[in-house]
């Protein structure tokens, strides 16, 4: 898929892959998407499970070491070098509120079990809306929606995941604040061999993590950019101007608090 790229075309190749404009990627998505079964590579749709998975692994469609939700074939020519592209993305950050106090009160084992439940729930909601987990940082998790697999409505998918997550967690004892944001960010591989990472960088992920940090337990904060992109009906929603660390001006956000799921 990436075999025809020239060495000086890395940035453009990354951009084509991440935005879904690569013609080889489109071909693979069309045919591999018909094969059973999930889970799949979020880019080319190659199945990681099912009867054809062993054969596909031999052909190079194995999980990528830097992000197991993508396959090595999709980024074969780019796997051994750093690089990426600045593209439109949507991001979600979920943050456990008061984790230090909670860990002290319940003990390390119980706290770890609660965090693992939180990670599993978040990953499931993100996956259902075609997102990928970018990284887990202690009591927080950052998810990313890239146009190549989330489509042009990546803002809506991120918002849907945020809503499902806050709804699912409303019946748990774990206090979590969630935020969604969108904009242009750098997506790609950073670092050197042995310490490389596939991630998203820039103001957009920084902002969403700080948004989640000021969200109350059970709240979903929606940035003005996301609200505009999805044409959110804000008539009955609370709005806030929140001061975020490192930001020159307050950020306008809309607040949703889901109705708890019946037990």
Secondary structure, DSSP 8 states (H G I E B T S, - for coil): --TT--GGGHHHHHHHHHHT--HHHHHHHHHHTTS--SSB-TTT--BSSSTTHHHHHHTT--EETTEEEEEGGGGGGGTTS-EEEEEEEEEEEEEETTHHHHHHHH-HHHHHHHHHHHHHHHHHHHHHTT-EEEEEETTEEEEEEEHHHH-TTHHHHHHHHHHHHHHHHTTSS--EEEEEEEEEEEEEEES-TTS-EEEEESHHHHHHHHHHHH--TTEEEEEHHHHHHTT---TTSEEEEE--TT-SS-EEEEEEE------
